[in-house]
Amino acid sequence: MPIYAYKCESCGHRQDVLQKVSDPVLSTCPACGASSFAKQVTAAGFQLKGSGWYATDFRGGGTPAAADKPEAKPADASAPAAAPPAAAPAASPAASGKPLPPASEAA
């Protein structure tokens, strides 16, 4: 059963009440007897924790829109230039078309 927060507009009395969803809304303040006792809007009483609570984890959900991703910052003119890419590694014998030696000789 949910817990509802009530507040009296006349005297300011606050009370949390455990009620069924089908129970009638309370309207009479238990402190002053005025008929200005009303439900308050409160935060949800549960949290979704752990992995799996993302828009992309549901059937039919795609990747987030590009607008949701942080934008790349433009390069600053005073920042040092990026280093040139490293030289490509030497080609392996398989890539050169030469046959590989037998496994017993490869050690």
N, C-alpha and C positions, 0 to 999 in steps of 0.2 A: 504494500500500500504506500502511496506517495505521502510525503509530508508537505503541507501547505503552510506558508507564512501569512498570517493575518495581522492587520493593524487597524486600530480604531482611529478614525479621523477626529473624533471629539476629544478624547483624553490622551491619545498617543500610545495606549497599551498595545504591546506586541505579543503575539503568541504563535507558536508552531503547533499545527494540528495534524495528527495522523488520520487521514480520511480515505475512503474508497473513492474511486473516480466517479462512481454513480451516486455518492452521498450528496445531499443538497448543500449549497454554499451557505456558510454561517453568516448571519447579518447582525446579531445582537452581541454587543461587547460584554464579556463576562465580568469586566471590572466596573464599568459605569452603567451598563444596561442600555446604552444608546444604540440605535439601529444603524450605526455608521461603521460597523466592523466589516472590512473588505479584504479580499485576497490581494497579496502583493506579488509582483513579478520578481522571480528570483532566478539565480543561475541553476543550471542543471546539476543534479546530484550524482553524476557519474562521469567518468573519463574513459576515453578509448585509448588504451595503452598498448604498446608493443608494435611489432611490424605488421603491415597488412592493412593499415587504415589510410590508404592514399588513393587518390582518384585513379591512378594507373593500375591498381590492383583489382579492379572490378571488371567483370565481363563487359566488353564493348567499350571500356574506357581506353582512350589512347594516351599518348604522351602529352604532358602539359603543353599549353600553347607557348609560343615563343615569347609572348608578352610577359609570361610569368618568370622567365629566366632573367637573371641579372645581365645587364648590358656590359659589353667589353669596354674598358676605358681606353680612350684614344692615347696613342703613344705621345709621351712628353718630349719636346724637342731637346730639353736639357738632359734627358736620360741617355746613357751610353747605348750605342748600337748593339744589336744582338751579334753574337759570335757567328762566323760562317759555319755551315754544316761540316761535320767531320768527313774525312775521306771514306769512300765506300770500302767495306772489307773485301779482301781478296776472294775471288770466285772459288768455289769448292770444285773438286775434280768432277763431281756429278754434273755441275752446271756447265762445265767446259766441254762436255760431251765425251770425256775420257772414261773408260770403264773403271769402276772402283776395284781395289785389290780384294782378294778373298778375306773373310773375317779373321782367319788365322794369321795373316800377315799384317793386318791393320794395327795391331797392338804395338 
